[in-house]
Amino acid sequence: MKTSRSTVSIFSACGLSAEGIVRIARETGFSQRSGGKIAAPDLLRHFCTEAIKGTVSHNDIAATMQAETDVSASRQAYWLRLDGDGLAFFKAILAEVIRTKVTPATWAFCPSYKRILIQDSTIIQLPARLFACFSGVKNATTTTCNARIQGIYDLCAGRFVQFAIDPYSKNDLAAAPEIQVEAGDLVLRDRGYFWLSIMLANKAKGADTISRYKHNTVLYDVQTKTRIDLLKRLRADGQIDMQVLAGENKDMRFRLIAVPVPEEIANLRRMKAKKETKGHAPSEELLALMSWSVFITTIENPSITIKEIMAFYGLRWRIENIFKTWKSYFSFSKLHQVSENQLRILLTARLIIISLCFHHAYVPLCSAILRHAKKQLSLMKFMRYVRQNPTQMLRLLLQRLWTKQLLDAVARYCTYDQRKRRNFVDNVHALFADLATTPAPLA
């Protein structure tokens, strides 16, 4: 069985040789015997690179494989290979890509936490024929099928540590327990993942959480154990940083943070809430509370201030930007009429390429471009460059192929413009610098 040199090279960035890919193919049942006509490493590379361009038909894969490897096999042969243990093979490759060590990000050092994990999801629209598998929204006249991709991103390392492709009916709350935390972690979550007992379970493992407060969560005063009227308290004090109790037995202890927001932002929140309301209008209390940003956290260290907690949570928007790059440049809106198994393979293939480009090209290039041109690399511009110049992917993934000409091109087309407004990297550096100089609390 012969494999092309480019197949070996593109995955060598994450330490996967052609032999390693063949081993995974055997272990997952994707390849049953040696010397087969269709080489697993070649099929993997061609399928993944075609997947980010849009739809991938078995006929297209057959034609591409024959043109580049001289392997002549029918589209039915590729269908049989992929329809069997193809999904298990692609998922194993994705897991291997995620597991590999990567070059630390330029912002990797955080004096307070080992990892900062951001858990969030993005919705992609699917062909209506998959409604029975993935669900969505349906009424008398319209059927919309959706899938939910869950991602857990380690901001300190600049890498994803977990993915899941779920039905639309499996909401964020159902995915909240699936995060795997370690001692020294900080988890940032939107209110869709708000689950107090899980926050405490993570705390018992040594991991802190910052979460948006979910309206109507009952909180109690630590001293009197009487119910707190949150809106009344906010109107009286303006800002809150206090310990509270929660739960039926009033035995769950948290830190409550609340800060006022500009009235313009509060009004935008109210407009959005009224627009998204289904069946009933938001309560007057909820609309009034939108004048504040309210958080529940397990961070007990008083030296980590309200300002720093807010700055930590502000970093959560990084994953929103990442999801935006997926939908803008990696063809997540291009899905043809396929089976559930084919769809999962297609999405997994896209996640493989995204992970390769993110972990083994974007993150190390951030440091290289900063040294080379004294500029900060823009995620959006870089992923756009990759999408428009796929022939450059191999050179971008392998540091030994970074020539001065390549670094000049990346610095010219993929860096932030000179402006006064701080970018993501600036915000991270500023926060970590503040934390590094924060004095320890008195014993």
C-alpha positions in Angstrom: 0.0 0.0 0.0 1.5 3.3 -1.1 0.8 6.7 0.4 1.6 10.1 -1.0 4.4 12.2 0.6 1.9 15.1 1.2 -0.3 12.7 3.3 2.6 11.9 5.6 3.6 15.6 5.9 0.2 17.2 6.6 -0.5 15.1 9.7 3.1 15.0 10.8 2.5 18.4 12.4 0.6 16.5 15.1 3.0 13.6 15.2 0.8 11.3 13.0 2.8 9.3 10.5 1.3 7.3 7.7 2.0 4.2 9.7 0.2 5.7 12.7 -2.8 6.5 10.6 -2.9 3.0 9.3 -2.6 1.7 12.9 -5.7 3.8 13.9 -7.5 2.5 10.9 -6.9 -1.0 11.9 -7.9 -0.4 15.5 -11.2 1.2 14.6 -12.0 -1.5 12.0 -11.8 1.0 9.1 -9.0 -1.1 7.5 -9.4 -4.9 7.7 -6.2 -5.9 5.9 -2.9 -4.6 4.6 -2.3 -4.0 1.0 -5.8 -2.7 0.3 -6.5 -0.6 -2.7 -7.6 2.5 -0.8 -4.9 3.7 1.5 -6.4 5.2 4.8 -3.8 8.0 5.0 -4.6 9.2 1.5 -8.3 9.0 2.0 -8.1 10.8 5.3 -6.2 13.7 3.8 -8.3 14.1 0.6 -11.6 13.8 2.5 -10.5 16.4 5.1 -9.2 19.0 2.7 -12.3 18.6 0.4 -14.6 18.9 3.5 -13.6 22.5 4.2 -14.4 23.5 0.6 -18.0 22.4 0.9 -19.9 19.2 0.0 -17.9 16.0 -0.5 -19.5 13.3 -2.7 -18.1 9.8 -3.0 -17.7 10.4 -6.7 -15.6 13.5 -6.1 -13.4 11.6 -3.6 -13.0 8.7 -6.1 -11.9 11.2 -8.9 -9.5 13.1 -6.6 -7.9 9.9 -5.3 -7.4 8.6 -8.8 -5.9 11.9 -10.0 -3.4 12.3 -7.2 -2.6 8.7 -6.2 -3.4 6.7 -9.4 -5.8 4.5 -7.3 -8.8 3.6 -9.4 -11.8 2.6 -7.2 -15.5 3.2 -7.7 -17.6 5.6 -5.7 -19.5 2.6 -4.3 -16.2 1.3 -2.9 -15.6 4.6 -1.1 -19.2 4.5 0.2 -18.7 1.0 1.6 -15.5 2.0 3.3 -16.9 5.2 4.9 -20.3 3.8 5.7 -18.9 1.0 7.8 -16.4 2.1 10.4 -15.6 5.4 8.8 -17.0 7.6 11.6 -15.1 5.7 14.3 -11.9 6.2 12.3 -12.4 10.0 11.8 -13.3 10.4 15.5 -10.2 8.6 16.6 -8.1 10.8 14.3 -9.7 13.9 15.8 -9.0 12.7 19.3 -5.4 12.1 18.4 -5.1 15.6 16.9 -6.6 17.1 20.1 -4.3 15.1 22.4 -1.0 16.1 20.7 1.2 18.7 22.4 1.2 22.1 20.8 3.4 25.1 21.0 2.3 27.3 24.0 0.3 30.4 23.0 2.0 33.8 23.5 -0.5 34.4 26.3 -0.1 31.0 27.9 1.0 32.1 31.3 -1.8 32.7 33.9 -0.7 33.2 37.5 -4.0 32.1 38.9 -5.1 29.1 36.8 -3.5 26.2 34.9 -6.3 26.1 32.3 -9.1 28.5 31.5 -11.9 26.4 29.9 -14.6 28.0 27.9 -17.6 25.7 27.2 -20.1 26.8 24.5 -22.0 25.6 21.5 -22.9 26.7 18.0 -25.9 25.7 15.9 -25.7 24.6 12.2 -28.6 24.1 9.9 -29.0 20.7 8.3 -31.0 19.2 5.5 -34.6 18.6 6.5 -34.4 14.9 5.8 -32.2 14.5 9.0 -34.9 15.9 11.3 -35.6 12.5 12.8 -32.0 12.2 13.9 -31.1 15.7 14.9 -34.4 17.5 15.6 -34.9 21.2 15.2 -37.9 23.5 14.9 -41.1 22.4 13.3 -44.6 23.9 12.8 -47.5 23.4 10.5 -45.7 24.9 7.5 -42.0 24.8 8.1 -39.4 22.2 9.2 -35.9 23.3 10.2 -33.3 20.8 11.1 -30.4 21.8 13.3 -27.4 20.2 15.0 -25.5 21.6 18.0 -21.7 21.4 18.0 -20.3 21.6 21.6 -16.8 22.8 22.1 -14.5 23.2 25.1 -11.6 25.5 24.5 -8.6 26.0 26.7 -7.8 29.7 26.4 -4.4 29.5 28.2 -3.1 26.9 25.7 -5.0 28.3 22.7 -6.5 24.9 21.8 -9.7 22.8 21.9 -9.8 19.9 24.3 -13.2 18.4 23.5 -15.8 18.3 20.8 -19.3 16.8 20.5 -21.8 16.8 17.6 -25.3 16.6 19.2 -28.9 16.8 18.2 -30.5 20.2 18.5 -32.8 18.9 21.3 -29.7 18.3 23.5 -29.4 21.8 25.0 -26.4 23.3 26.7 -27.7 22.4 30.2 -27.7 18.7 29.2 -24.1 19.1 28.1 -23.0 20.9 31.3 -21.9 17.7 33.2 -19.8 16.5 30.3 -16.8 18.8 30.9 -13.8 17.1 32.3 -12.0 19.4 34.8 -8.8 19.2 36.6 -7.4 20.9 39.7 -6.3 24.4 38.9 -8.9 25.0 36.1 -11.2 27.9 35.7 -14.5 27.3 33.7 -16.3 30.2 32.0 -20.0 29.5 31.1 -23.0 31.3 29.8 -26.3 31.0 31.6 -27.4 28.1 29.4 -25.0 25.9 31.4 -26.1 27.2 34.8 -26.2 24.3 37.2 -25.1 25.0 40.8 -24.5 21.5 41.9 -22.1 20.9 39.0 -20.2 24.1 39.9 -19.7 22.7 43.4 -18.7 19.3 42.1 -16.1 21.0 39.9 -15.0 23.0 43.0 -14.5 19.8 44.9 -12.1 18.7 42.1 -10.1 22.0 42.5 -11.7 23.9 39.6 -13.4 27.3 39.8 -16.3 28.5 37.7 -17.7 31.9 36.6 -21.2 31.7 35.3 -23.9 34.1 34.3 -26.7 34.3 36.9 -30.0 32.6 35.8 -33.1 34.6 36.6 -35.3 33.3 39.4 -32.5 31.4 41.1 -33.3 31.8 44.8 -30.4 33.2 46.8 -30.2 33.6 50.6 -28.3 35.8 53.0 -25.3 34.0 54.6 -26.1 35.3 58.1 -29.9 35.4 58.4 -30.6 32.7 55.7 -33.5 34.9 54.5 -34.2 35.2 50.8 -32.4 38.0 49.0 -34.5 40.4 46.9 -31.8 40.8 44.2 -33.3 43.7 42.4 -34.1 45.7 45.6 -30.5 45.1 46.8 -29.0 46.2 43.5 -31.1 49.4 43.4 -30.0 50.2 46.9 -26.2 49.3 46.6 -25.6 49.7 42.8 -22.9 47.0 42.9 -22.6 43.7 44.7 -19.7 41.5 45.8 -20.9 39.2 48.5 -21.2 35.6 49.7 -24.7 34.0 49.3 -26.4 30.7 49.9 -28.4 28.6 47.5 -30.3 25.3 47.2 -33.3 23.9 49.0 -31.3 23.3 52.1 -29.5 26.6 51.9 -26.2 24.8 52.1 -24.6 25.8 48.8 -22.2 28.7 49.1 -21.2 31.0 46.3 -19.9 34.4 45.5 -22.4 36.8 43.9 -21.0 39.5 41.6 -23.1 42.3 40.0 -22.0 45.5 38.2 -24.1 48.1 36.4 -23.9 48.4 32.6 -24.4 51.5 30.4 -28.1 52.1 29.8 -27.6 51.7 26.0 -26.4 48.1 26.6 -29.3 47.5 29.0 -31.8 48.7 26.4 -30.3 46.5 23.7 -30.7 43.5 26.1 -34.3 44.4 26.7 -35.0 44.7 23.0 -33.4 41.3 22.4 -35.3 39.6 25.2 -38.6 41.0 23.9 -37.8 39.9 20.4 -36.8 36.3 21.4 -39.7 35.8 23.9 -42.0 33.0 22.8 -45.6 33.0 24.1 -45.2 35.6 26.9 -43.5 38.9 27.6 -40.5 39.1 29.9 -41.3 40.1 33.5 -40.8 43.6 34.7 -38.2 42.3 37.2 -36.2 40.6 34.5 -36.2 43.7 32.3 -35.1 45.8 35.3 -32.2 43.4 36.1 -30.8 43.8 32.7 -29.3 47.1 33.9 -26.7 44.9 35.6 -24.4 42.1 34.7 -24.8 39.4 37.4 -22.5 36.4 37.9 -22.3 33.4 40.3 -18.8 32.2 40.9 -16.9 29.7 43.2 -13.8 32.0 43.3 -13.3 32.6 47.0 -10.0 34.4 46.9 -10.9 38.1 47.8 -7.7 39.4 46.1 -9.3 38.5 42.8 -11.5 41.6 42.4 -14.8 42.3 40.7 -12.8 44.0 37.9 -10.7 40.9 37.3 -13.6 38.5 37.5 -15.4 40.6 34.8 -12.2 40.6 32.7 -11.9 36.8 33.0 -15.5 36.4 31.9 -15.0 38.8 29.0 -12.5 36.4 27.6 -15.3 34.0 26.9 -16.1 35.9 23.8 -13.0 34.3 22.2 -15.0 31.1 21.5 -17.8 33.2 19.8 -15.1 34.6 17.4 -13.9 31.1 16.8 -17.3 29.8 15.9 -17.7 32.8 13.6 -14.6 31.7 11.7 -16.0 28.2 11.3 -19.2 29.4 9.7 -17.5 32.1 7.6 -14.5 30.2 6.2 -15.0 26.4 6.7 -18.2 25.8 4.8 -20.4 24.8 7.7 -23.4 26.1 5.8 -22.7 23.8 2.9 -24.3 20.5 3.6 -25.9 18.4 0.9 -28.4 15.5 1.2 -26.5 12.9 3.1 -27.2 10.3 5.7 -26.6 10.9 9.4 -23.4 8.8 9.4 -22.0 10.7 6.3 -22.9 14.0 8.0 -21.0 13.2 11.2 -18.0 12.1 9.1 -18.1 15.3 7.1 -18.4 17.5 10.3 -15.6 15.5 12.0 -13.4 16.0 9.0 -13.9 19.7 9.2 -13.1 19.7 12.9 -9.9 17.8 12.2 -8.6 20.4 9.7 -9.8 23.3 12.0 -7.9 21.7 14.9 -4.8 21.2 12.8 -4.8 24.8 11.5 -5.6 26.2 14.9 -3.3 24.2 17.1 -0.3 23.7 14.8 -0.4 26.8 12.6 -2.2 29.7 14.1 -1.0 29.4 17.7 2.8 28.9 16.9 2.6 31.6 14.2 1.3 34.1 16.8 4.7 33.9 18.4 6.6 33.8 15.2 4.9 36.8 13.6 5.3 38.8 16.9 9.1 38.1 16.7 9.3 38.6 13.0 7.2 41.7 12.4 6.2 43.0 15.9 2.6 42.4 15.0 -0.4 40.5 16.5 -1.9 37.8 14.4 -5.7 38.1 13.8 -7.6 34.8 14.0 -10.3 35.9 11.5 -7.8 37.1 9.0 -5.6 34.0 9.4 -8.4 31.5 8.9 -9.6 33.5 5.9 -6.1 33.3 4.5 -6.0 29.5 5.0 -9.4 29.1 3.4 -8.4 31.1 0.3 -4.9 29.6 0.0 -5.3 25.9 0.7 -2.1 25.1 -1.2 -0.3 27.0 1.6 -1.7 24.7 4.3 1.2 22.3 4.3 3.8 25.1 4.7 1.8 26.8 7.4 1.4 23.5 9.5 5.1 22.6 9.4 7.4 25.1 11.1 10.5 23.8 9.1 8.8 25.2 6.0 8.3 28.7 7.3 10.4 30.9 5.0 10.9 34.6 5.4 8.7 35.0 2.3 5.9 33.1 4.0 6.2 35.0 7.3 6.1 38.3 5.4 2.9 37.3 3.6 1.2 36.2 6.9 2.3 39.4 8.6 1.0 41.5 5.7 -2.4 39.9 5.3 -3.2 38.3 8.6 -2.4 40.8 11.4 -4.5 43.3 13.2 -4.6 46.8 11.8 -2.9 49.6 13.8 -5.6 51.0 16.1 -6.2 52.3 19.6 -8.8 49.6 20.5 -7.2 46.6 22.2 -7.5 43.2 20.5 -8.0 39.8 22.2 -4.3 39.2 22.8 -3.9 42.7 24.4 -6.8 42.0 26.7 -5.3 38.7 27.8 -1.9 40.1 28.4 -3.4 43.0 30.4 -5.4 40.7 32.6 -2.6 38.3 33.3 -0.2 41.1 34.1 -2.7 42.5 36.6 -3.1 39.1 38.2 0.6 38.6 38.4 1.1 41.9 40.4 -2.0 41.3 42.7 -0.8 40.9 46.3 -1.7 37.7 48.1 -4.6 38.0 50.6 -3.6 38.4 54.3 -3.7 35.2 56.3 
